């Protein structure tokens, strides 16, 4: 291959790369909170300082190389120390660092000031979903990734918010200071929403604090920013900032939804209804580990198909659930399996147990279905 052909191919590859990156954004997300704006301004200040240092240092260096080159007859100067110069190049960097440290310290202190909050939301990280508990409004829900499995597997076209969409977003009133209490049930997660300037680790056994105040209505997205397992990239965060009126309506709808779930626990469900409802619960909460078809990912995540848990007896002679039975495993967890009693209601737990026993290649004949009333009593 001659030089002209190599040059032509190289230019074509360079043009293709340039076109592919035409829409690539290099800067931070557009800030929508005061803290995010301060972080953005600090970022730009430090970028400009670094750029100025680069221009000055390399300018002096290249000028020195050019003006004092051997070809024009320049002879190298012989000297050992220059105390004034040493003092100058020590003082100037110190002044630059102090000039950057003062606004940075102010921003960090403001980030940690969670006092005078208008409301508090407790956020719990799980493998791999977020749990939200509105402390003042008695609202509680789980937020799962809602991107379809077909999109993830490449079987259908990816949506606009691929891997950044959830079934239950966090909803907050615009213009209000939201205090966020963060912890985790299993491993370290990190709750991060770049547009808010918020990134706080959620650590098991600890309560960490952060806050934000969205200045305008909109939908803001983030992700877990701490490597937390195989589905780390599948636990997005979506926050909707809405008006006070829309927020009040959302709270009312959530309370009505919870009341409906509680009422459903007292009725007798058919196997068909339990299986249908359980399929939805399973795909949202269990499929990430045990797979949509129940095949699992042994040995860490065992298969549901043919599982001794899903086919074995549940109730003991005393009428209570047996240790390591299907109900026990869902309510209390074991090993990497989390306890679901705080995350799912009685209807959801009864439904998903019945689905796992009557679908996914299973057809349990011992305790084939579980009613919500049984789960309610088992708690």
Helices and strands as residue ranges (DSSP letters): H 3-20, H 34-67, G 70-72, H 83-112, E 119-126, E 129-134, E 139-143, H 149-152, E 170-173, E 178-184, E 189-193, G 194-196, E 198-202, E 208-212, E 218-224, G 232-234, E 236-242, H 244-264, H 271-285, H 287-290, H 308-311, H 326-332, H 346-358, H 372-378
